[in-house]
Amino acid sequence: MKCKNLVLASMLSLGSSYTSAQALSDNVEFVVEDIRVEGLQRVALGAALTYLPVQRGDTLNRFRVTQLIRSLYSSTHFERVDIYRDGNVLVVTVSERPTISNIVFDGNDDIKDEQLQESLDGSNIRIGEPLDRTVITSIENGLKDFFYSIGKYNADVTAIVTPLPRNRVDVKLLFDEGDAAKIRQINVVGNEVFEDDLLFDQMELQFNAPWWDFMSETRYQQQTLAGDMETIESYYKDRGYLQFSIDSTQVSMSPEKDGIYVTLNVKEGEQYTISGVELSGDLLGNEEFISNVLPIREGELYNQAEVTYTEEFISNYLGRFGYAYPNVVTIPEINEEDKTVKLTLSVDPGKRIYVRRITFSGNTITADDVLRQNVTQMEGSWLANRSLKTSKAQLSRLTYMENVEFETVRIPGEDDKVDVEFNVKEQASGSFNAGIGYGDATKLSLQAGVQQDNFLGTGKRIGLNLSTVSYQSSAQVTYLDPYFTIDGISLGGSLGYSEFDGGSFNIVQYNSKRWSIGSNIGYPINEVNRISFGLTYSNVELQSDNTSYVQTSRFYNQFLDDNDPDAAIKYDSFLASVSWSRNTLNRGLFPSSGSSQRASFSITTPNSEVNYFKFTTDTKWYFPLTRNQRWTVLARLRLGYGNGYGDKKGSDQILPFTENFTAGGSDTLRGFENNTVGPRGVNVSGGLIATTPNGVPILGSAGNDALQLSSRSLGGNAMAIGGLELIVPTPFVEAEFDNSVRTSLFLDVGSVWDTEFNYDAYKDLNVITSTGPLLDYSDWKNYRASAGVSVQWVSPMGPMVFSFSRALKEREGDTVDFFTFNIGSTF
């Protein structure tokens, strides 16, 4: 385009110079006594004179006139220049190019406005700049060529320039895209080894696709066809057909320009077997190791993909030692007689490359020092590709980073040094909330607080939250410094108070008050593994209206005051914990590949008034199905177990029922109401006299015994919850918003049970409530399952989760929810 503009500008300049020379009369040579420029509006006189290669006292001739006109046109300020002579005064009359006041796009569907503006910027067509009319036609033709490349042969682009006062113009690009031409037929000529249908299956372009295959691409696209040709070539070469080639391609169009016929003429050749593999060049003394791990072997069919992988493997291996730009070339020696090929891998490692400087851009909030804490590549050391990839992964896992990219930039004049430039895109890392919310589980909620994962750009996490919902009121202050030391040791703490109403939380009725204060410290094992230790002191006051439940009475009996059995019980505890985490996810929010695992073990110290332990583990695996990772499978599993140790008042201690596991709701088992899945409270009325120290009921006369079940779940000391999710592109949402909106199809399966429950003691009693039959709450096989679709959105109000689900496996008495939503929950 630039070349065309230069030629056009030159032609205009030459044409104007000849015309103006005539206007100067036959005696064109004269000494310039003065210069007068007319027609200036926006361009200052001084600026215009700088483009004139003529000064007072110079002799003007035809050649100097040509130079003068070319110089003025090259300034890009003028669209017409005329030269006159008034005595010995040189008169330059100009017409300035109009200024672009506005740019409008109308009718464009396949090209976004942003893409169009980027294209216009390359031609210097932008608001506030002078309009060069000579490039308008080139822009129209270039856009038409784009539409032709995607099969829209009836497309038309028209640029309308509307004059405005004060030498301004509006530019409007009017698009008539039309319909894309459909592929009517694809023919492959010359193939004998593989059938047409098998080759068609490898192609993205399709024809005669069934109506239900809505993902097939049936419209013609030039780039897609080029990609399909490469795919077919790879398919053959990966199966030994080393000399396969596509000799020619014919693309023809129907007279109406709505149908495309594609013909590929191929030459298959013969299959070749590898007769030997040799290494040549400088492998830095690692010849034996590389030879032993090479994936290509003598006697195997030639495989182009394996050859390419081998070249990349050697390059990446040398890159670990600072040889960032090795040259690895595979030289084939073909033997036509026995159809074999000998492969020689020629390796030139080049020079070892060192990093001069590491810089960051795009971080308007986060300090460079915080980002540098996550970079394992060091300045002054050699460039290691493994360290760069690890650095990118660690930065991407920060919850306040949306995207991270890097590039190595060679330093001019230095063939062994580079600069590493990280470009990051930040995203919201905290929230301030003060208002009213509503959820189907939380009902009316009032909350106020600040949560910041990147406080003042330091990477520190600070939170102050006050909230009240239907079942809980709480206040909590949290702090975490993930960079407490330069070695990556983290230090954190928390202080909190809460009042809890179990009845409003869909579990048995009890009220509790809890004060807690704790601290934790974490140590990095390596780039992806971390271990943490914590200690938390808690003071709990517990009051229950349902001590007659056999599961809760066993715990209450250990603390009840015989002189005041209705008084609340109180106990102190010191909970020590150790946890291990592993994280290889590609992003901190909405990951699409990698995995995360976390296991924690906590136990109250022997001097605590309650003695129990809990173990939990949580793992997630993301398996991308497509190269762009918009289609991904998520597999997850959460396990938990807890129990008491030691004894109190002659009874074995058990896990406090306030620490029981529950399930149901958006973060465990969707499709079931929050915390309703699990063992129910068991009340034996009529002949119940007492329980043994270990909680076994002592029944009275069998004829008077009856059993009542709570309508709410009590929870259990064991839990297993898993699920599969297919993450799909969100309909009507562009790919650029995948980091803020996510849609998935899910299958949830889970069970909560009580290993201490004695089913045999109650199975023969009559159930007199309508909450369903008595189940063996010690049996893990009483699982539930659900399936549905979920949409997650990081909105300006906070994270929002919407789920539509259907229970696939439920028990009588379960409360199911078809639709659930939560605002402000954590993913």
Secondary structure in CASP SS format (residue, H / E / C, confidence):
PFRMAT SS
TARGET T0000
AUTHOR 0000-0000-0000
METHOD secondary structure of the structure
MODEL  1
M C 1.00
K H 1.00
C H 1.00
K H 1.00
N H 1.00
L H 1.00
V H 1.00
L H 1.00
A H 1.00
S H 1.00
M H 1.00
L H 1.00
S H 1.00
L H 1.00
G H 1.00
S H 1.00
S H 1.00
Y H 1.00
T H 1.00
S H 1.00
A H 1.00
Q H 1.00
A H 1.00
L C 1.00
S C 1.00
D C 1.00
N C 1.00
V C 1.00
E C 1.00
F E 1.00
V E 1.00
V C 1.00
E C 1.00
D E 1.00
I E 1.00
R E 1.00
V E 1.00
E E 1.00
G C 1.00
L C 1.00
Q C 1.00
R C 1.00
V C 1.00
A C 1.00
L H 1.00
G H 1.00
A H 1.00
A H 1.00
L H 1.00
T H 1.00
Y C 1.00
L C 1.00
P C 1.00
V C 1.00
Q C 1.00
R C 1.00
G C 1.00
D C 1.00
T E 1.00
L E 1.00
N C 1.00
R H 1.00
F H 1.00
R H 1.00
V H 1.00
T H 1.00
Q H 1.00
L H 1.00
I H 1.00
R H 1.00
S H 1.00
L H 1.00
Y H 1.00
S H 1.00
S C 1.00
T C 1.00
H C 1.00
F E 1.00
E E 1.00
R E 1.00
V E 1.00
D E 1.00
I E 1.00
Y E 1.00
R E 1.00
D E 1.00
G C 1.00
N C 1.00
V E 1.00
L E 1.00
V E 1.00
V E 1.00
T E 1.00
V E 1.00
S E 1.00
E E 1.00
R C 1.00
P C 1.00
T E 1.00
I E 1.00
S E 1.00
N E 1.00
I E 1.00
V E 1.00
F E 1.00
D E 1.00
G C 1.00
N C 1.00
D C 1.00
D C 1.00
I C 1.00
K C 1.00
D H 1.00
E H 1.00
Q H 1.00
L H 1.00
Q H 1.00
E H 1.00
S H 1.00
L H 1.00
D H 1.00
G H 1.00
S C 1.00
N C 1.00
I C 1.00
R C 1.00
I C 1.00
G C 1.00
E C 1.00
P E 1.00
L C 1.00
D C 1.00
R H 1.00
T H 1.00
V H 1.00
I H 1.00
T H 1.00
S H 1.00
I H 1.00
E H 1.00
N H 1.00
G H 1.00
L H 1.00
K H 1.00
D H 1.00
F H 1.00
F H 1.00
Y H 1.00
S H 1.00
I C 1.00
G C 1.00
K C 1.00
Y C 1.00
N C 1.00
A C 1.00
D E 1.00
V E 1.00
T E 1.00
A E 1.00
I E 1.00
V E 1.00
T E 1.00
P E 1.00
L E 1.00
P C 1.00
R C 1.00
N C 1.00
R E 1.00
V E 1.00
D E 1.00
V E 1.00
K E 1.00
L E 1.00
L E 1.00
F E 1.00
D E 1.00
E C 1.00
G C 1.00
D C 1.00
A C 1.00
A C 1.00
K E 1.00
I E 1.00
R E 1.00
Q E 1.00
I E 1.00
N E 1.00
V E 1.00
V E 1.00
G C 1.00
N C 1.00
E C 1.00
V C 1.00
F C 1.00
E C 1.00
D H 1.00
D H 1.00
L H 1.00
L H 1.00
F H 1.00
D H 1.00
Q H 1.00
M C 1.00
E C 1.00
L E 1.00
Q C 1.00
F C 1.00
N C 1.00
A C 1.00
P C 1.00
W C 1.00
W C 1.00
D C 1.00
F C 1.00
M C 1.00
S C 1.00
E E 1.00
T C 1.00
R E 1.00
Y C 1.00
Q C 1.00
Q H 1.00
Q H 1.00
T H 1.00
L H 1.00
A H 1.00
G H 1.00
D H 1.00
M H 1.00
E H 1.00
T H 1.00
I H 1.00
E H 1.00
S H 1.00
Y H 1.00
Y H 1.00
K H 1.00
D C 1.00
R C 1.00
G C 1.00
Y C 1.00
L C 1.00
Q C 1.00
F C 1.00
S E 1.00
I E 1.00
D E 1.00
S E 1.00
T E 1.00
Q E 1.00
V E 1.00
S E 1.00
M E 1.00
S C 1.00
P C 1.00
E C 1.00
K C 1.00
D C 1.00
G E 1.00
I E 1.00
Y E 1.00
V E 1.00
T E 1.00
L E 1.00
N E 1.00
V E 1.00
K E 1.00
E C 1.00
G C 1.00
E C 1.00
Q C 1.00
Y C 1.00
T E 1.00
I E 1.00
S E 1.00
G E 1.00
V E 1.00
E E 1.00
L E 1.00
S E 1.00
G E 1.00
D C 1.00
L C 1.00
L C 1.00
G C 1.00
N C 1.00
E H 1.00
E H 1.00
F H 1.00
I H 1.00
S H 1.00
N H 1.00
V H 1.00
L C 1.00
P C 1.00
I C 1.00
R C 1.00
E C 1.00
G C 1.00
E C 1.00
L E 1.00
Y C 1.00
N C 1.00
Q H 1.00
A H 1.00
E H 1.00
V H 1.00
T H 1.00
Y H 1.00
T H 1.00
E H 1.00
E H 1.00
F H 1.00
I H 1.00
S H 1.00
N H 1.00
Y H 1.00
L H 1.00
G H 1.00
R C 1.00
F C 1.00
G C 1.00
Y C 1.00
A C 1.00
Y C 1.00
P C 1.00
N E 1.00
V E 1.00
V E 1.00
T E 1.00
I E 1.00
P E 1.00
E E 1.00
I E 1.00
N E 1.00
E C 1.00
E C 1.00
D C 1.00
K C 1.00
T E 1.00
V E 1.00
K E 1.00
L E 1.00
T E 1.00
L E 1.00
S E 1.00
V E 1.00
D E 1.00
P C 1.00
G C 1.00
K C 1.00
R C 1.00
I C 1.00
Y E 1.00
V E 1.00
R E 1.00
R E 1.00
I E 1.00
T E 1.00
F E 1.00
S E 1.00
G C 1.00
N C 1.00
T C 1.00
I C 1.00
T C 1.00
A C 1.00
D H 1.00
D H 1.00
V H 1.00
L H 1.00
R H 1.00
Q H 1.00
N C 1.00
V C 1.00
T C 1.00
Q C 1.00
M C 1.00
E C 1.00
G C 1.00
S C 1.00
W E 1.00
L C 1.00
A C 1.00
N H 1.00
R H 1.00
S H 1.00
L H 1.00
K H 1.00
T H 1.00
S H 1.00
K H 1.00
A H 1.00
Q H 1.00
L H 1.00
S H 1.00
R C 1.00
L C 1.00
T C 1.00
Y C 1.00
M E 1.00
E E 1.00
N E 1.00
V E 1.00
E E 1.00
F E 1.00
E E 1.00
T E 1.00
V E 1.00
R E 1.00
I E 1.00
P C 1.00
G C 1.00
E E 1.00
D E 1.00
D E 1.00
K E 1.00
V E 1.00
D E 1.00
V E 1.00
E E 1.00
F E 1.00
N E 1.00
V E 1.00
K E 1.00
E E 1.00
Q C 1.00
A C 1.00
S C 1.00
G E 1.00
S E 1.00
F E 1.00
N E 1.00
A E 1.00
G E 1.00
I E 1.00
G E 1.00
Y E 1.00
G E 1.00
D C 1.00
A C 1.00
T C 1.00
K E 1.00
L E 1.00
S E 1.00
L E 1.00
Q E 1.00
A E 1.00
G E 1.00
V E 1.00
Q E 1.00
Q E 1.00
D C 1.00
N C 1.00
F H 1.00
L H 1.00
G H 1.00
T C 1.00
G C 1.00
K C 1.00
R E 1.00
I E 1.00
G E 1.00
L E 1.00
N E 1.00
L E 1.00
S E 1.00
T E 1.00
V C 1.00
S C 1.00
Y C 1.00
Q E 1.00
S E 1.00
S E 1.00
A E 1.00
Q E 1.00
V E 1.00
T E 1.00
Y E 1.00
L E 1.00
D E 1.00
P C 1.00
Y C 1.00
F C 1.00
T C 1.00
I C 1.00
D C 1.00
G C 1.00
I C 1.00
S E 1.00
L E 1.00
G E 1.00
G E 1.00
S E 1.00
L E 1.00
G E 1.00
Y E 1.00
S E 1.00
E E 1.00
F E 1.00
D E 1.00
G H 1.00
G H 1.00
S H 1.00
F H 1.00
N C 1.00
I E 1.00
V C 1.00
Q C 1.00
Y E 1.00
N E 1.00
S E 1.00
K E 1.00
R E 1.00
W E 1.00
S E 1.00
I E 1.00
G E 1.00
S E 1.00
N E 1.00
I E 1.00
G E 1.00
Y E 1.00
P E 1.00
I C 1.00
N C 1.00
E C 1.00
V C 1.00
N E 1.00
R E 1.00
I E 1.00
S E 1.00
F E 1.00
G E 1.00
L E 1.00
T E 1.00
Y E 1.00
S E 1.00
N E 1.00
V E 1.00
E E 1.00
L E 1.00
Q E 1.00
S E 1.00
D C 1.00
N C 1.00
T C 1.00
S C 1.00
Y C 1.00
V H 1.00
Q H 1.00
T H 1.00
S H 1.00
R H 1.00
F H 1.00
Y H 1.00
N C 1.00
Q C 1.00
F C 1.00
L C 1.00
D E 1.00
D C 1.00
N C 1.00
D E 1.00
P C 1.00
D C 1.00
A C 1.00
A C 1.00
I E 1.00
K E 1.00
Y E 1.00
D E 1.00
S E 1.00
F E 1.00
L E 1.00
A E 1.00
S E 1.00
V E 1.00
S E 1.00
W E 1.00
S E 1.00
R E 1.00
N E 1.00
T C 1.00
L C 1.00
N C 1.00
R C 1.00
G C 1.00
L C 1.00
F C 1.00
P C 1.00
S C 1.00
S C 1.00
G E 1.00
S E 1.00
S E 1.00
Q E 1.00
R E 1.00
A E 1.00
S E 1.00
F E 1.00
S E 1.00
I E 1.00
T E 1.00
T C 1.00
P C 1.00
N C 1.00
S C 1.00
E C 1.00
V C 1.00
N C 1.00
Y E 1.00
F E 1.00
K E 1.00
F E 1.00
T E 1.00
T E 1.00
D E 1.00
T E 1.00
K E 1.00
W E 1.00
Y E 1.00
F E 1.00
P E 1.00
L C 1.00
T C 1.00
R C 1.00
N C 1.00
Q C 1.00
R C 1.00
W C 1.00
T E 1.00
V E 1.00
L E 1.00
A E 1.00
R E 1.00
L E 1.00
R E 1.00
L E 1.00
G E 1.00
Y E 1.00
G E 1.00
N E 1.00
G E 1.00
Y C 1.00
G C 1.00
D E 1.00
K E 1.00
K C 1.00
G C 1.00
S E 1.00
D E 1.00
Q C 1.00
I C 1.00
L C 1.00
P C 1.00
F H 1.00
T H 1.00
E H 1.00
N C 1.00
F E 1.00
T C 1.00
A E 1.00
G C 1.00
G C 1.00
S C 1.00
D C 1.00
T C 1.00
L C 1.00
R C 1.00
G C 1.00
F E 1.00
E C 1.00
N C 1.00
N C 1.00
T C 1.00
V E 1.00
G C 1.00
P C 1.00
R E 1.00
G E 1.00
V E 1.00
N E 1.00
V E 1.00
S E 1.00
G C 1.00
G C 1.00
L E 1.00
I E 1.00
A E 1.00
T E 1.00
T C 1.00
P C 1.00
N C 1.00
G C 1.00
V C 1.00
P E 1.00
I E 1.00
L E 1.00
G C 1.00
S C 1.00
A H 1.00
G H 1.00
N H 1.00
D C 1.00
A E 1.00
L E 1.00
Q E 1.00
L E 1.00
S E 1.00
S E 1.00
R E 1.00
S E 1.00
L C 1.00
G C 1.00
G E 1.00
N C 1.00
A E 1.00
M E 1.00
A E 1.00
I E 1.00
G E 1.00
G E 1.00
L E 1.00
E E 1.00
L E 1.00
I E 1.00
V E 1.00
P C 1.00
T C 1.00
P C 1.00
F C 1.00
V C 1.00
E C 1.00
A H 1.00
E H 1.00
F H 1.00
D C 1.00
N C 1.00
S C 1.00
V E 1.00
R E 1.00
T E 1.00
S E 1.00
L E 1.00
F E 1.00
L E 1.00
D E 1.00
V E 1.00
G E 1.00
S E 1.00
V E 1.00
W E 1.00
D C 1.00
T C 1.00
E C 1.00
F C 1.00
N C 1.00
Y H 1.00
D H 1.00
A H 1.00
Y C 1.00
K C 1.00
D C 1.00
L C 1.00
N E 1.00
V E 1.00
I C 1.00
T C 1.00
S C 1.00
T C 1.00
G C 1.00
P C 1.00
L C 1.00
L C 1.00
D C 1.00
Y C 1.00
S C 1.00
D C 1.00
W C 1.00
K C 1.00
N C 1.00
Y C 1.00
R E 1.00
A E 1.00
S E 1.00
A E 1.00
G E 1.00
V E 1.00
S E 1.00
V E 1.00
Q E 1.00
W E 1.00
V E 1.00
S E 1.00
P C 1.00
M C 1.00
G E 1.00
P E 1.00
M E 1.00
V E 1.00
F E 1.00
S E 1.00
F E 1.00
S E 1.00
R E 1.00
A E 1.00
L E 1.00
K E 1.00
E C 1.00
R C 1.00
E C 1.00
G C 1.00
D C 1.00
T C 1.00
V E 1.00
D C 1.00
F C 1.00
F E 1.00
T E 1.00
F E 1.00
N E 1.00
I E 1.00
G C 1.00
S C 1.00
T C 1.00
F C 1.00
END
